Amino acid sequence: MKKQQSTSALSNAAGTPPQDNVSATSSQRIRQLRKKTPEAQQLAEQIIAGNKTALSRGITFIESQQAKHQYIAAQLIEYCLPKANKSIRIGITGVPGVGKSTFIEAFGNLLITQDKKVAVLAVDPTSSVTKGSILGDKTRMETLVKEQDAFIRPSASGETLGGVARKTRESIILCEAAGFDHILIETVGVGQSETAVHSMTDFFLLLKLAGAGDELQGIKRGIIEMADAIIINKADGDNQKKAAQAKSEFQRALHLYPTKNTGWTPQVALCSALENTGIDNVYELILSYLDLTKENGYFEQKRRDQNKFWLLQTIEEHLKRNFYQHPDIKKELPLQLQLIEEGKTTPFVAATFLLKLKDN
């Protein structure tokens, strides 16, 4: 089949001379930026071979909104899927300031000392005002980022529910295909991002702080029901006594919840990521959980349930994207928003009108 010439901004017509008003240096820089987009199979082979540069590029395709890139991303997933599903997926959440990045770095370094390969998918919050994102996890994880067997990918959360990057699930598949046997997924730690991360991980870890005044409040939230372990971080120095008290409070609270289908009783542990103490105990907890759930069959059942959930979410995302990209919707939506602002219609009436417009 004859290969069609790409018109993507990432492609470059061979032999095209630079514009007269473009300097030689600028022209060379443009040519470097316009490297030809690799075919999905070639890129997939590089990812499976463990090329981290190719992995980064593959995730960029997955996160792209361009139709051509989405097509390449779908092919990448198809090529990589047979090599995936061989990792341990660990979700890590907690309020901002609890020390997630410091904990992940200490935990990741521990795994590497045990000959494991660690991929960190860290979702950075996107500003609702400027739409910007700091993407600073690589800066915070200074030692882990230098490890050959580590891969850190900060991604802007965008406007998805709770700040979970829209394509995190597909990124997991690429990381697994690249040979990373432990995938750590860090959430923003606000809103309901925990629910989404819980749906894509094998073990869900909640980081807490002692003496922050939210112990009882934390017990009320559904997040406690999802947690497979509660780790009280920063249990060092003058904070050790408060951390021990918090541990007792959470242990008592966990007894009030019904037994999980996993047969696992959620554990509470102390650690100090800064002083690198207690991290090995956390890993032992995770291994104990995995042994139990693989023995009783829950591990594989949860993976199957995840795939079903991913299917439903993919359909929802596709329908939502098609709705907002419909030309009639693009034209009428601003008008309906204006009518709502002027009090000339209601959100329900406007929504019904737009949905019927899409069906016509």
N, C-alpha and C positions, 0 to 999 in steps of 0.2 A: 504494500500500500504506500502510495506516495505521501511523504510527510509534508503536512501543511506548514507553511511559514508562519511563525508566531508574530503576533503584533503586540505582544505584551511589552510593558515598559521594562521588563527584565531582559528582553531579548535585544540583539544588536545585529543589524544588517551588515554582513561581512563586506569589507572593502568600501564602506560608505565614508567619503572624505569629510573632514571636519568643516563646519561652517566657517566662512571667512571671518565672522565676528567672534569666533571662539578661539581662545588661545590654545597653543599646543598642549600646555599642561592641563588645561580644563578638558580638552578633547580626550586626552589619555585617561583622565579621571572618569569621564563619562563612559568610556569604553569598558573600564574596570567595573563600573556599577552596573553596566548592561550586559553582564555575562549571560550567556544563553541558559535558559531554564532547563535543567537536566530532565531527561525522561524519568518517569516514576520507577521503572524497573531498575535503571542504573542507580538511582538514588537509594532505592530500597536495598540493593545489594551492598552498597557502601554502609548503610545503617546496620544491616545484619552482620557485617564484618567488624562492627564496633567503632566506626568512624564518628567521633563526637561532633565534628563540623557538619557532616551530613545529617546527623540527628537533629542538630539545631535548625538546619535548613528545612528539614522535613516538618518540624513543629511549626516553623514559620508559615509553610504552606497550609498546614492545618488551621492555623489561626487567621489566615487571610480571608477577607471577604470577597475577593475577586473570583469570578466564576471559573476562570481557567485554573486558578490555584486550587479551588475546591475540587475540581475534577482530578487534578494531580494528587491531591490529598486522599481522595477516595481510592485511587489506585494504590497509593502507598499503603493504606490500611489493608487492602486486599493482599498485597504481597507480604506484608509483615505479620499478618494475623497468625499464620501457621507457626511462627517462631515465638509468639507471645504466650501469655497466661502461665508463665513459669516463675513468677516472682511473688514476693510477699508485699502486699499493698497496705501501707500504714498511714492512716489519717491522723494528723496532729492539729489540734485546735486549742484556742485559749484567747482570752481578751488581749488587746494590745498592751504591751509592756510586761507580759508574763514571762517573756524570754524564749519565745518559740524558736527564733533563728539561732540563738546561742545553744539551746537544747539540741536542735537538729544538727548543728555542727559537731557537738560533742558526741551525739549518738551516731552520726555518720562516720566519724573518725574511728569510733569503736568497731563498727561493722567492717571497715576497711582493714583494721588490724586482724580481723578474723577471715581475711581473704574474700570479702563480699564486695560486690559492685553496687554502688548507691546512686540512685537518681533522685533529685529533689525537684519537685514541681511546686514552686512557691508562688502563690497568687497574691499580687500586690493590689491594694485598693486603688481604684480609679476615682479621681475627684468628680463629683456630680456637677461641679461648677465649671472647672477648666477642662475636664475630660483627660487630665494628665495623670501619670503614674510615676512614682519614684523609681520602682524596679531596683531596689537597693540590696536585695538579698545576697548577690554575689559580693558586694562590698562588706556586708556584715559577716559572711562566712569566709573569712580570709584564709584560713588554713585548709578547709575542706575543698575550696574551689581549686586549689593547687594540686590535689590528688589525681593521679591518672585514672583511678577507678571510681571517680566521682563525677557527676554531671549535675549542674545546677541550672535550672531554667526558670527565671522569674517571668511571670506573665501578667499583663494588666487584666484586672478582673472584668473590666467593661461594665455593662449595665445588666449583667445576668443576675439571677436571684442570689442574694447573699454574697455576691462577689466571687463565686466560683467561675473560673474561666470556662467559656462555652465549650472548648474542645479539650478539656483536661483528659477525658476518657480516651480519646484517640491518641493523645500524647503518651498516655500510659502504655498503649500497645506498641508504639514506636520504641519507647525506652526498654520495654521487655525484649523486643526483637533485637535490640542493640546489645543485649546480654546483661542488663542491669537486673540483679536478682532481688533487690530491695528498693521499692518505690515509696518515697516519703512525700506525702501531699500535705502542704501547709495551707490552712485556710486563713482568710482575713481575720476571722475571730469576731465578726459582727453579724447580727441578724440571723438568717437561717442558712448560712453557708454550710453549717455543720451537717444539716440534713442531706445536702447534696453530696458532701464528701463521704458521709457514712454509707451512702448508696454505692460507692465505687471502691471501697476499701475492705480489707479482710479484718483489720484490727483498728479500733478507733480509740485514740488516746487524748484525754483532756488534761491540759496543763492548768494548774491553779496556783494562786499565790496565797500564802498564809498572812493573816492580819490585814487583808485588804477590805474587810468588812462585808464581803459578799458571800460568805460561806452559806448562810441560811438562804439567801436569795438564790444562790446557785442550786441549792437542793430543790427549789420550786420549779426550775426550768427543766424542760424535757431533755435537755442535753445530757443530764445525768443518766437518764434511761438508755441513751445510746452509747455511753462510754463503756468500753471494756476495761479501762483502767483510768484512774485519776492519779496524776502525778503532781505532787506539790513541789514546785520548783523554788529555787533560791532558799533552800533549807540549809543556810550556812550562817556563821557569825552569830549575832544577837537574835537572829530570826529562827534559830533551831527550836526553841521552846514553843513558839507560836506555830511552827510547822507541825510539830508533834501533836499539838492540840487540834489543829485543823484536820490532821490525819484521823484522829479518833472521831471527830464530828462526822466526817464523810463516811467512815466505816459504819457508824451507827445508822446514818441515813440510808446507806445502800441496802441495809437489811429490811427496810420498809418497802422496797420494790420487789415485785414478783420475780420468780426465777426465770432466767432467759431461756429461749429455745435452744441455745447453744449448750446448755448444761454448765456454763461457765459462770462463776461468781466474780463480779468485777472487783478488782483489787485496788488498794490505795497504797502508794509508795512515795517516799521522799527522795529528792535528788537536788544537787546543785550543779547546774550545767557550767557555771562559771568556774567552780573548783573541780569539776569533773568527778563528782562523787555520786554514787547511786545509779549511774547510767547503766552499768552492767546488770543491776537488778531489774531495771526496766526491760532490758532485752530478754532476760530469763523469764519474766512474766509473759512476754509475747510468745516465746518459744513454747511455754507451757500451754498457752491458749491454743496455739496451732496444733500441738500434739493431740489435745483433747478433741478439737473440732474435726481434725482429719480422721481421727479414730471413730467418732460417732457419725461421720458423714455430713456434718453441718457445713464444713468448709466448702465442699463441692456444691452443695445445695445453694449456698449463698452466692457462689459464683454464677450459677444458673439463673438465680433470681436477679442478679445484677444485669446480666445480659438482657433479660426481659424488660427490666426498667430502662436500660439504655435504648432499647428499641422504641418504647413508648415516648421517651424524651426526645429522641431523634425525630420522630414523627411530629411531635409538638413544635419543635424548633423549625422544622421544614414548613409546616403550615403557617407559623407565625411569620417566617421570612417571606414566604410567597404572598401573604396578605399585605404586608407593608410595602412590598415591591410592585404590587399591582398598580398600573398607571392611574386608574380611576380613584383608587384609595389615596395615592399620593396627591391627587388634585383635590379631593373632597375632605380629607382629614383636617387640613389647616382651617378650612371653612367651618367644619363642625366644632372645632376647638374654639374658634372665634364666637360662634353662636352660643356655646356653653358659657364663655366668659361674659357675654352680654345678657345672659339669662333668658335667651330665646328658645332654648331647648334643654333637655336633660341628658346626662351621660348615657342613661339607658336607651333613650330614643335615638341618640346619635349613634350608639354602638349598633343598634338594630338596623338602622339605615345603612351603615357602612358594611355590615355583614351581608345584607341582602344585595348591596351593590356588587360585592365580590362574587356572589353566586350568579349574577346576571351575565 
